[in-house]
Amino acid sequence: MNGVHYTCYIKNIEHSIETKEKPKMNIEVSSDHLTMNGVTYKCAVGKGGIRANKKEGDKATPVGTFPIRRVFYRPDRIEKPDTPFETVALSKQDGWSDDLTRPEYNQLITLPYSGSHEELWREDHLYDVIVELGYNDDPPIPGKGSAIFMHVASETYSPTAGCIVLSLPDLLEILKKSTLETKISISG
């Protein structure tokens, strides 16, 4: 080319592609509110506050960052929640073991069950939607705490035995906005 150098400039063109994939979002929880993607929701936590050293029966919400495992719902009261997480319709035989002496500790169980447990099919509406958090479950350590959920709040947002509670519309909105990568970050 007779010693002539040609330089080619390629203009960097930015473009966006619309996708259905939701951005990664974490949920930040404090004692009276929860924030997701800049939106704040009223919530309540355990009567024992938020603690780093959670123990069974202390009524505290544990400090940490936890994945969402599954979503349970009452099919006789609400439609299946719109969420990317595994969704399970509750039955009257569903419970959750909080028995420190049993191998099923901090796991879904079938009733009747001879060990200490919580019934998930309740007369009130608190468990119409239950979000199972990945706290003390891989593997469960007896005494470190069990049944740490996000679920429906009472009308007065009464403190819980360790769970995070929100209004039903807020809980359903959060589940819909979540991705499989969404984590719950709880700080004191």
Secondary structure, DSSP 8 states (H G I E B T S, - for coil): -TT----------------S------EEE-SSEEEETTEEEE-B-BTT-EESS--TTS--EE-EEEEEEEEEE-TTTS-----SSEEEE--TTEEEE--TTSTTTTSEEESS-SSSEEESS-SSSTTSEEEEE-SS-SS--TTS----EEEE--TT---BSS-EEE-HHHHHHHHHH--TT-EEEE--
